[in-house]
Amino acid sequence: MGPYEHPAWCARGHRCNLGEHRAHPVVMQVDGVGKVLITRVLGSNGRERMEVTGSAYLTTTGQAATRQVDRTLRGFAHVMATAAAP
């Protein structure tokens, strides 16, 4: 693929900038929990990656919300390690 060619999955247009190619984000809505957006990106260095953006609802209790954040970060570290495995 040449430097100006888009991969088949690329969304093209304004999503491609700074030498990167970006797909349309995939959105997963989990009722009552939150949502996650994943975008496939081909970087200007030629390496592919996925960008993950998400939001989740927290309880209204301070300590319980802190535990939710802690559990989520630990779980996300596991997910990232799994995603990075060949």
C-alpha positions as a printed Julia matrix, in Angstrom:
86×3 Matrix{Float64}:
   0.0     0.0    0.0
   1.41    3.38  -0.98
   1.58    6.35   1.39
  -1.65    7.91   0.04
  -3.74    4.77  -0.32
  -6.47    4.04   2.21
  -6.87    0.53   3.66
 -10.22   -1.1    2.84
 -11.55   -0.51   6.39
 -10.63    3.21   6.46
 -13.48    5.71   6.94
 -11.6     8.25   4.76
 -12.41   11.95   4.68
 -11.78   14.1    7.73
 -11.02   11.06   9.9
  -7.64   10.63   8.21
  -5.15   13.2    9.41
  -1.53   13.48  10.46
  -0.7    10.5    8.26
  -3.13    8.2   10.08
  -6.07    6.2    8.74
  -9.11    5.67  10.97
 -12.11    3.37  10.73
 -15.6     4.33  11.79
 -15.8     3.63  15.54
 -17.62    0.51  16.69
 -19.97    1.32  19.56
 -21.13   -1.18  22.15
 -23.9     0.08  24.42
 -24.5    -1.94  27.57
 -27.88   -0.98  29.04
 -27.6     0.31  32.59
 -23.79    0.08  32.5
 -22.37    2.45  29.87
 -20.77    2.25  26.45
 -17.46    1.55  24.75
 -16.16    2.88  21.42
 -13.32    1.11  19.6
 -11.61    2.67  16.59
  -9.1     0.88  14.39
  -6.15    3.13  13.47
  -3.21    2.73  11.1
  -0.54    5.07  12.46
   1.83    7.18  10.41
   4.58    4.76  11.54
   2.76    1.89   9.75
   1.64    0.18  12.95
  -2.01   -0.65  13.57
  -3.68   -0.12  16.92
  -7.12    0.21  18.43
  -8.23    3.21  20.42
 -10.69    2.49  23.2
 -12.96    5.12  24.73
 -15.62    4.28  27.24
 -17.92    5.52  29.92
 -19.61    3.67  32.75
 -22.03    4.76  35.4
 -20.8     4.93  38.99
 -22.77    4.5   42.17
 -23.55    7.6   44.18
 -21.56    6.39  47.21
 -17.98    7.72  47.25
 -16.23    4.6   48.55
 -18.24    2.26  46.34
 -17.49    4.44  43.3
 -13.79    4.34  44.18
 -13.96    0.52  44.29
 -15.71    0.51  40.91
 -12.93    2.63  39.39
 -10.25    0.4   40.94
 -11.87   -2.82  39.68
 -12.34   -1.3   36.24
  -8.69   -0.23  35.97
  -7.5    -3.68  37.03
  -9.86   -5.35  34.56
  -8.86   -2.96  31.8
  -5.17   -3.76  32.37
  -6.05   -7.42  31.82
  -8.04   -6.61  28.67
  -5.14   -4.55  27.26
  -2.65   -7.35  27.94
  -4.99   -9.8   26.21
  -5.47   -7.49  23.23
  -1.73   -7.03  22.82
  -1.03  -10.79  22.76
  -0.35  -12.13  19.25
